[in-house]
Amino acid sequence: MLAYGYNLTSSTEVDELRLGHKLVGMAIAGFFFVAMPVFIYHRWKNKKVKDYMLTEENILKMKAFNDSKKS
């Protein structure tokens, strides 16, 4: 749909140009509202969110890691 819409934008007809812009817009919106959430869910489905949050425990781990690098 994106390629077809992009192809229509190179047309000289006003109606085809408008349709091309609509198709490109719908393809991009569809990608971000459908494909991106599916991709994000797929990548995060078996991970613990707590491991990626900045908590007191993780701050202490980072400090200990940095101190071990300096020594």
N, C-alpha and C positions, 0 to 999 in steps of 0.2 A: 504494500500500500504506500509506503514511503517513497519507493522508487518510482511508482506510477505517478504519485502526486508531484514529485520533483520533475518528472518528465513533462507533466502538464504545465508547470510554471514557466517552461521555456516557450510556450505557445504564444501566438499573437492574439488569439481570440480571448476576449474579456471573460466570457463564461468559463472557458477552460482554465484560465488563469486563476479565477476565484475558486473553482473546484480543486485545482492543484494545491492552493494554499490551505484549503479546508482539509484535504487528505493528508498533507504533511502535518498539519496541526493535530489531527486526530491520531495519526500514527505515533507522534511523539508523546501525546497525552496518554495513549494506550500503553506505551512502553513504561512510562513513569508510574501510572496508576495500577498496572497489572503485572508487568514483568519485574519491576524493581521490588515490590513487596514479596513476590514469590522467591526471587533471588535472595533477599535478606532473610526470609524465613528459612530457606534451605541452608544458608551459611551459619545461622545461629541456633538451629533446632536442638542440638545436643550440647550446648555450651552453658556454663553458669554465668549469669550476668554479674554476680557478686565478684567474680575474678577480674572484671574490667572496671569496677567502680572504685573510686578513690576513698577508701575507708582507712581507719586508723591502723588496722592490721597491715594493709597494703603499703601504707606510708612507711611503716617500720621495716617492712621487707625491702623497700626501695633504698632506704637509708643504709641498711645492712649490706645490700648489694654494692652500693657506691663506696662504702667504707672498705669492703673487701677488694675492690678494684684499686683503691689508692695504696693499699699495703703491699 
